Amino acid sequence: MQLFVFRELLGAIRAKSATFFTFSGLLLFLFLASSASLFMIAPGSVSRSAEGQPIEEIRVFLSPRLSSATIDQWFLEWRERDDIARLRFQFAQEFDASASGGVFIVLPADTAMAGALSSEFRSIDGVTEVIEVPREPTIEIPSVSLAIRISLLVILVLSITASLFCSRRGYRELLTAFSGEIRMLRLSGISEQVVFTLVVALGVLIGLLGGLLLLAVLYLLHQIALSNADAFSLFGGLTSGIRILGVGLMGVVLGTLLGGLAGLLGASLLHRREFDPLP
């Protein structure tokens, strides 16, 4: 019986009410998409490459056979050089537990001169190895400005407000067209709760469809982001399957709840006098 009445209720949807319900569903989807965007904003995986970076420091490994006097002499001489900005001495074991001897950590005064310094150190008798350490690449992780976050929040508020407004207008048109059947149902003794539940169920159905649409869109974007992560660097969360699933399911639940709220607003119209049973 309830399924038959629900089918008749859907059959009473006309062009005007269908337009309002369509806009309501699209605005609900916009609300859900904006909500999901706030959770998708996250830095994606970033590959760090030191290739082409200027040399930040030079590690000069010394032979363990060098005397302390020689090491001290080199330290004093190199410290006074204009092409060396900073010099310090460390034990080789700090870099490699199996190594022995000492290491001079040289910071070039000019990165352009680092190559020449390295070549000079390699030619010195008593130097076993020279390692050039490039500067850590500076990677700017895309960040979302306050303006974008505020814009998303404004869209959230406006979209859900407009969605509920369109939903109520759609229900008004639908229930007006279905008013005769509602009066007949009440006259035949059908429980008021049945009619109320069916009207709310229509809103739940619209909200559920909006949530499922969001889940499908997120899955599609996830597949695209996996093959082209750079294009979605601002929304790095799209590359995380677990986050996509969590946000998608949250969207389904939230869409269903909001659809139920819209249905309750529509069901509140049933108390109007035009739906009272005929005398």
LUMNULUM-52551 format. One record per atom (N, C-alpha, C): x, y, z. Coordinates in steps of 0.02 Angstrom, whole numbers, padded with zeros to 5 digits, always signed. Example, Ala and Ser with C-alpha at 12.3 -4.5 7.8 and 13.67 -1.06 7.14 Angstrom:
+00660-00284+00390 +00615-00225+00390 +00660-00165+00390 +00642-00112+00354 +00684-00053+00357 +00645+00002+00394 
% end
This chain:
+00042-00060+00000 +00000+00000+00000 +00043+00063+00000 +00093+00065+00044 +00136+00124+00049 +00176+00134-00015 +00199+00078-00045 +00236+00083-00107 +00192+00110-00163 +00129+00089-00165 +00083+00113-00216 +00071+00189-00207 +00061+00210-00145 +00049+00282-00133 +00111+00322-00150 +00170+00295-00134 +00232+00331-00149 +00241+00337-00224 +00223+00284-00262 +00228+00288-00335 +00179+00339-00362 +00119+00343-00333 +00071+00393-00354 +00096+00464-00338 +00130+00470-00281 +00157+00535-00263 +00210+00557-00313 +00253+00511-00332 +00304+00528-00383 +00272+00544-00450 +00217+00510-00465 +00182+00523-00527 +00149+00591-00530 +00138+00621-00471 +00107+00687-00469 +00156+00743-00481 +00220+00726-00488 +00271+00778-00501 +00261+00806-00571 +00253+00870-00576 +00245+00904-00639 +00307+00945-00655 +00305+00980-00711 +00364+01016-00735 +00389+01067-00683 +00343+01104-00653 +00364+01157-00606 +00394+01127-00543 +00360+01076-00515 +00387+01045-00454 +00452+01008-00469 +00456+00977-00529 +00517+00942-00548 +00576+00990-00554 +00562+01051-00580 +00615+01101-00585 +00642+01120-00517 +00596+01132-00470 +00618+01151-00402 +00657+01094-00369 +00633+01032-00377 +00668+00975-00347 +00737+00965-00379 +00741+00978-00445 +00806+00971-00479 +00856+01023-00452 +00832+01085-00447 +00877+01136-00420 +00896+01120-00348 +00847+01095-00310 +00861+01077-00241 +00915+01023-00237 +00910+00972-00280 +00960+00919-00281 +01029+00944-00302 +01031+00987-00353 +01095+01014-00376 +01128+01058-00322 +01088+01098-00289 +01115+01141-00235 +01138+01099-00176 +01103+01045-00163 +01124+00999-00110 +01191+00966-00129 +01197+00947-00192 +01261+00919-00215 +01317+00970-00210 +01302+01033-00226 +01352+01086-00219 +01374+01094-00146 +01327+01089-00101 +01343+01092-00029 +01389+01034-00010 +01371+00974-00032 +01412+00916-00015 +01481+00919-00046 +01485+00945-00108 +01549+00951-00142 +01594+01002-00107 +01564+01057-00084 +01602+01108-00048 +01627+01080+00018 +01585+01042+00051 +01606+01011+00114 +01664+00962+00103 +01658+00923+00049 +01711+00875+00034 +01776+00910+00016 +01771+00969-00017 +01831+01006-00036 +01872+01027+00025 +01838+01043+00079 +01874+01063+00140 +01915+01005+00167 +01891+00943+00157 +01928+00885+00181 +01980+00862+00130 +01970+00880+00067 +02018+00860+00016 +02079+00905+00014 +02075+00964+00043 +02132+01010+00042 +02187+00982+00085 +02238+00956+00054 +02294+00927+00090 +02352+00921+00041 +02414+00929+00066 +02471+00923+00021 +02478+00852-00004 +02488+00843-00068 +02499+00777-00095 +02571+00756-00086 +02587+00698-00110 +02656+00674-00104 +02701+00716-00149 +02758+00737-00122 +02803+00781-00158 +02870+00745-00166 +02895+00741-00227 +02959+00710-00239 +03013+00763-00234 +03063+00749-00193 +03118+00797-00182 +03177+00776-00226 +03203+00823-00262 +03260+00810-00304 +03312+00864-00292 +03374+00842-00278 +03428+00890-00265 +03466+00906-00328 +03447+00875-00384 +03483+00887-00446 +03477+00959-00467 +03535+00989-00483 +03536+01058-00505 +03537+01109-00449 +03535+01086-00387 +03536+01132-00330 +03608+01154-00316 +03618+01215-00293 +03685+01238-00276 +03713+01199-00216 +03780+01194-00214 +03813+01156-00160 +03812+01197-00096 +03783+01169-00044 +03777+01205+00019 +03838+01195+00064 +03865+01134+00064 +03924+01120+00105 +03966+01067+00072 +04030+01066+00091 +04078+01017+00065 +04106+00979+00124 +04102+00913+00120 +04129+00871+00173 +04196+00841+00150 +04248+00862+00185 +04316+00841+00167 +04339+00788+00217 +04340+00725+00195 +04360+00670+00239 +04436+00664+00239 +04464+00660+00299 +04536+00659+00308 +04561+00589+00323 +04622+00575+00303 +04652+00511+00317 +04666+00504+00392 +04653+00446+00421 +04667+00437+00493 +04742+00440+00509 +04784+00437+00457 +04857+00440+00468 +04882+00512+00478 +04839+00561+00464 +04861+00630+00474 +04871+00644+00548 +04922+00683+00561 +04936+00701+00631 +04890+00757+00653 +04882+00763+00718 +04840+00816+00746 +04868+00884+00729 +04933+00889+00725 +04964+00954+00709 +04946+00975+00639 +04946+00927+00592 +04929+00944+00522 +04856+00966+00517 +04812+00930+00552 +04741+00947+00551 +04730+01016+00580 +04764+01031+00636 +04756+01097+00667 +04782+01152+00620 +04838+01138+00586 +04866+01188+00540 +04818+01202+00482 +04789+01148+00454 +04741+01158+00399 +04680+01197+00424 +04659+01180+00483 +04599+01214+00509 +04611+01289+00516 +04669+01307+00543 +04685+01378+00552 +04693+01414+00485 +04725+01380+00437 +04736+01411+00372 +04670+01418+00334 +04628+01366+00332 +04566+01368+00294 +04516+01416+00325 +04518+01423+00389 +04470+01468+00422 +04480+01540+00402 +04541+01558+00383 +04556+01627+00364 +04543+01641+00290 +04526+01591+00252 +04516+01601+00180 +04451+01640+00166 +04453+01682+00117 +04395+01723+00099 +04340+01683+00064 +04360+01628+00031 +04310+01589-00006 +04276+01536+00038 +04292+01535+00103 +04260+01490+00150 +04223+01531+00202 +04157+01522+00205 +04117+01561+00251 +04119+01532+00322 +04121+01465+00327 +04121+01434+00393 +04157+01367+00387 +04191+01349+00441 +04229+01287+00442 +04222+01255+00511 +04209+01190+00512 +04207+01154+00575 +04233+01083+00566 +04254+01054+00620 +04284+00987+00618 +04238+00938+00655 +04227+00880+00624 +04188+00826+00655 +04224+00760+00644 +04208+00711+00685 +04236+00645+00675 +04197+00608+00621 +04234+00568+00583 +04202+00532+00527 +04149+00484+00551 +04156+00459+00613 +04107+00411+00639 +04037+00442+00645 +04032+00509+00646 +03967+00541+00649 +03927+00533+00585 +03963+00519+00530 +03930+00508+00466 +03928+00433+00448 +03978+00396+00469 +03982+00325+00454 +04015+00291+00513 +03979+00245+00545 +04005+00213+00606 +04068+00172+00592 +04076+00149+00531 +04135+00108+00515 +04195+00150+00492 +04186+00216+00484 +04240+00259+00460 +04285+00280+00517 +04342+00305+00499 +04389+00331+00549 +04420+00395+00522 +04451+00432+00566 +04480+00496+00546 +04433+00553+00560 +04447+00610+00527 +04407+00669+00539 +04376+00696+00474 +04332+00744+00482 +04298+00774+00425 +04295+00850+00436 +04316+00887+00385 +04306+00959+00386 +04240+00974+00350 +04197+01011+00384 +04134+01033+00353 +04145+01104+00330 +04146+01113+00264 +04162+01177+00234 +04099+01207+00204 +04084+01269+00223 +04029+01306+00193 +04058+01359+00148 +04049+01352+00082 +04079+01401+00036 +04048+01471+00045 +04090+01521+00038 +04065+01590+00042 +04022+01606-00019 +04038+01574-00076 +04000+01584-00137 +03988+01516-00168 +03925+01499-00178 +03909+01433-00205 +03939+01423-00275 +03951+01477-00310 +03980+01472-00377 +04052+01446-00373 +04085+01457-00315 +04154+01436-00307 +04160+01367-00275 +04104+01335-00260 +04105+01271-00225 +04140+01218-00266 +04129+01217-00331 +04161+01167-00373 +04236+01173-00372 +04261+01234-00376 +04333+01245-00374 +04363+01224-00307 +04327+01239-00253 +04351+01218-00187 +04355+01142-00182 +04304+01108-00207 +04304+01035-00204 +04362+01006-00243 +04375+01033-00301 +04432+01009-00342 +04498+01020-00305 +04504+01077-00273 +04565+01091-00235 +04575+01043-00178 +04521+01029-00141 +04526+00984-00084 +04544+00913-00106 +04517+00891-00164 +04531+00824-00188 +04606+00815-00206 +04637+00869-00225 +04708+00864-00245 +04756+00865-00186 +04731+00876-00126 +04774+00880-00067 +04791+00810-00043 +04854+00797-00031 +04875+00733-00004 +04852+00726+00068 +04817+00673+00084 +04791+00664+00151 +04715+00669+00153 +04686+00691+00098 +04612+00694+00092 +04590+00631+00056 +04548+00592+00090 +04526+00527+00062 +04463+00534+00019 +04421+00581+00035 +04358+00587-00002 +04330+00657+00007 +04298+00683-00045 +04265+00748-00043 +04193+00738-00067 +04146+00755-00024 +04075+00748-00041 +04042+00817-00043 +04010+00831-00099 +03973+00894-00106 +03900+00883-00086 +03877+00921-00039 +03808+00914-00015 +03767+00972-00044 +03720+00956-00089 +03679+01010-00118 +03630+01039-00069 +03609+01099-00082 +03559+01132-00040 +03493+01095-00044 +03460+01089+00013 +03394+01057+00015 +03347+01097-00029 +03315+01064-00078 +03270+01101-00122 +03212+01132-00084 +03198+01193-00100 +03141+01227-00070 +03078+01211-00109 +03033+01176-00077 +02971+01155-00110 +02913+01192-00078 +02878+01229-00118 +02820+01266-00094 +02759+01221-00099 +02734+01199-00042 +02674+01158-00041 +02613+01204-00050 +02571+01188-00098 +02513+01231-00109 +02472+01239-00045 +02457+01299-00029 +02416+01312+00031 +02354+01350+00009 +02303+01341+00047 +02239+01373+00031 +02234+01436+00073 +02224+01491+00039 +02220+01554+00074 +02155+01559+00114 +02155+01605+00160 +02095+01616+00201 +02036+01635+00157 +02049+01671+00103 +01994+01692+00059 +01959+01632+00028 +01997+01580+00009 +01967+01521-00022 +01926+01483+00030 +01952+01477+00090 +01914+01442+00143 +01849+01479+00158 +01854+01545+00163 +01793+01584+00176 +01743+01576+00119 +01769+01574+00057 +01726+01565-00001 +01689+01498+00002 +01725+01446+00022 +01693+01381+00028 +01639+01381+00082 +01653+01414+00137 +01603+01418+00191 +01542+01457+00169 +01553+01511+00131 +01496+01550+00105 +01454+01508+00058 +01488+01469+00015 +01453+01425-00031 +01412+01373+00007 +01441+01348+00062 +01406+01299+00104 +01340+01328+00129 +01344+01388+00157 +01284+01418+00187 +01232+01435+00133 +01254+01467+00079 +01208+01487+00027 +01176+01428-00008 +01216+01377-00022 +01190+01320-00059 +01138+01281-00019 +01151+01269+00045 +01103+01231+00084 +01039+01271+00096 +01047+01337+00105 +00988+01379+00114 +00945+01380+00051 +00978+01389-00006 +00941+01390-00069 +00911+01321-00084 +00947+01268-00065 +00921+01200-00077 +00857+01188-00037 +00857+01208+00026 +00797+01198+00067 +00739+01241+00042 +00755+01301+00018 +00703+01345-00010 +00672+01314-00072 +00714+01290-00118 +00688+01259-00179 +00649+01195-00163 +00673+01158-00114 +00639+01097-00095 +00569+01112-00069 +00564+01163-00027 +00498+01179+00001 +00451+01203-00054 +00477+01242-00102 +00435+01264-00157 +00413+01205-00200 +00459+01158-00210 +00442+01099-00248 +00388+01057-00213 +00394+01051-00147 +00343+01015-00109 +00276+01051-00113 +00277+01116-00112 +00214+01153-00115 +00178+01139-00180 +00217+01140-00235 +00187+01125-00300 +00163+01053-00304 +00203+01007-00278 +00186+00936-00282 +00124+00921-00240 +00124+00945-00178 +00068+00928-00134 +00003+00962-00156 +00010+01020-00188 -00050+01052-00215 -00080+01009-00271 -00036+00981-00313 -00061+00938-00366 -00086+00871-00338 -00063+00852-00280 -00081+00788-00250 -00132+00796-00194 -00159+00856-00187 -00202+00870-00131 -00265+00827-00131 -00293+00814-00190 -00353+00773-00193 -00340+00703-00167 -00285+00673-00185 -00267+00606-00162 -00255+00607-00086 -00225+00661-00061 -00212+00665+00011 -00278+00666+00050 -00326+00704+00025 -00391+00706+00059 -00425+00638+00057 -00421+00604-00001 -00452+00538-00007 -00418+00488+00040 -00352+00493+00047 -00317+00447+00092 -00339+00458+00164 -00348+00521+00182 -00370+00535+00251 -00442+00512+00262 -00484+00519+00210 -00553+00497+00216 -00557+00421+00221 -00511+00386+00188 -00512+00313+00188 -00482+00284+00252 -00460+00328+00296 -00434+00303+00360 -00360+00288+00361 -00324+00307+00308 -00252+00296+00308 -00220+00339+00363 -00174+00309+00399 -00141+00344+00454 -00105+00408+00429 -00112+00460+00469 -00077+00523+00452 -00002+00512+00449 +00022+00465+00489 +00094+00452+00491 +00119+00423+00426 +00076+00385+00391 +00095+00355+00327 +00108+00409+00275 +00061+00457+00269 +00069+00511+00221 +00131+00553+00239 +00138+00567+00302 +00195+00607+00326 +00260+00572+00308 +00264+00507+00320 +00325+00469+00306 +00342+00467+00232 +00292+00460+00190 +00304+00456+00118 +00329+00523+00091 +00303+00578+00118 +00326+00644+00096 +00399+00654+00116 +00416+00634+00177 +00486+00639+00200 +00531+00593+00160 +00505+00535+00141 +00545+00486+00104 +00568+00515+00037 +00526+00557+00006 +00545+00588-00057 +00607+00632-00048 +00609+00670+00007 +00667+00712+00021 +00729+00670+00036 +00719+00614+00073 +00775+00569+00087 +00803+00540+00023 +00758+00524-00024 +00780+00496-00088 +00823+00546-00127 +00801+00608-00128 +00840+00660-00163 +00908+00669-00130 +00909+00672-00063 +00973+00679-00028 +01019+00620-00038 +00991+00560-00039 +01031+00500-00050 +01062+00500-00119 +01023+00520-00169 +01050+00524-00238 +01106+00575-00242 +01099+00632-00207 +01152+00682-00207 +01216+00655-00176 +01209+00618-00120 +01267+00589-00088 +01301+00536-00131 +01262+00494-00164 +01291+00443-00208 +01325+00475-00268 +01297+00529-00293 +01328+00565-00349 +01396+00592-00327 +01399+00620-00266 +01462+00646-00240 +01513+00589-00235 +01493+00532-00209 +01538+00474-00203 +01566+00453-00270 +01523+00453-00320 +01545+00434-00387 +01594+00485-00416 +01580+00549-00406 +01625+00601-00431 +01692+00598-00395 +01692+00588-00329 +01755+00582-00292 +01796+00523-00317 +01763+00467-00329 +01800+00409-00354 +01831+00423-00422 +01793+00457-00466 +01819+00473-00532 +01879+00520-00527 +01873+00572-00484 +01928+00618-00475 +01989+00584-00444 +01975+00535-00400 +02030+00497-00369 +02070+00460-00421 +02035+00428-00468 +02070+00391-00521 +02110+00438-00565 +02083+00497-00579 +02119+00546-00621 +02180+00572-00583 +02171+00587-00518 +02225+00614-00478 +02283+00565-00470 +02269+00501-00469 +02322+00451-00463 +02369+00451-00523 +02342+00467-00581 +02383+00468-00642 +02411+00537-00657 +02385+00589-00624 +02409+00657-00636 +02405+00697-00571 +02449+00679-00523 +02446+00709-00457 +02462+00784-00459 +02505+00805-00506 +02525+00876-00508 +02465+00921-00522 +02418+00897-00561 +02360+00938-00579 +02313+00948-00519 +02320+00905-00469 +02277+00909-00410 +02318+00922-00347 +02374+00959-00355 +02417+00972-00298 +02382+01011-00243 +02334+01054-00262 +02298+01092-00212 +02252+01048-00171 +02224+00997-00202 +02179+00950-00168 +02214+00882-00165 +02269+00881-00128 +02309+00820-00124 +02273+00762-00093 +02220+00776-00054 +02182+00722-00023 +02149+00676-00073 +02142+00698-00136 +02111+00656-00187 +02153+00594-00203 +02216+00595-00185 +02259+00537-00199 +02254+00484-00144 +02220+00499-00091 +02213+00451-00035 +02147+00414-00041 +02152+00348-00053 +02092+00308-00061 +02050+00305+00003 +02084+00302+00060 +02048+00298+00124 +02010+00363+00137 +02042+00420+00122 +02007+00484+00132 +01948+00491+00085 +01958+00469+00023 +01903+00472-00026 +01844+00432-00002 +01857+00371+00023 +01803+00328+00046 +01768+00359+00107 +01808+00385+00154 +01779+00415+00214 +01737+00476+00199 +01764+00521+00157 +01727+00582+00140 +01666+00565+00098 +01672+00516+00053 +01615+00496+00012 +01558+00467+00053 +01575+00423+00100 +01522+00395+00143 +01492+00448+00188 +01534+00495+00211 +01508+00550+00251 +01459+00592+00210 +01476+00601+00145 +01431+00639+00101 +01364+00604+00091 +01366+00536+00087 +01303+00499+00079 +01259+00507+00141 +01291+00500+00200 +01253+00507+00262 +01226+00579+00270 +01270+00627+00257 +01250+00697+00265 +01196+00716+00215 +01203+00692+00153 +01152+00705+00102 +01085+00675+00121 +01086+00614+00149 +01024+00582+00170 +00990+00621+00226 +01031+00644+00274 +01003+00682+00330 +00974+00748+00307 +01010+00783+00263 +00985+00847+00238 +00923+00836+00194 +00922+00782+00156 +00862+00767+00118 +00803+00753+00163 +00815+00719+00219 +00762+00708+00268 +00738+00773+00298 +00784+00820+00310 +00765+00885+00337 +00720+00922+00286 +00740+00919+00223 +00698+00950+00171 +00629+00917+00168 +00628+00850+00178 +00564+00815+00178 +00521+00836+00237 +00552+00848+00294 +00513+00872+00352 +00483+00941+00339 +00522+00984+00305 +00495+01050+00288 +00435+01043+00240 +00442+00995+00193 +00385+00984+00148 +00326+00953+00183 +00339+00907+00229 +00284+00875+00266 +00247+00924+00311 +00281+00978+00331 +00247+01027+00373 +00190+01062+00336 +00192+01058+00269 +00138+01089+00229 +00073+01048+00233 +00077+00987+00257 +00017+00944+00260 -00034+00970+00310 -00012+01015+00354 -00058+01042+00404 -00100+01100+00377 -00089+01117+00313 -00129+01171+00284 -00201+01148+00274 -00246+01195+00275 -00317+01180+00273 -00338+01147+00207 -00304+01161+00155 -00324+01133+00090 -00316+01058+00087 -00280+01028+00135 -00271+00956+00136 -00318+00922+00185 -00363+00960+00216 -00411+00930+00263 -00461+00886+00225 -00485+00833+00255 -00534+00789+00221 -00597+00828+00202 -00628+00806+00149 -00690+00840+00127 -00745+00828+00178 -00788+00877+00190 -00843+00868+00238 -00893+00817+00214 
% end
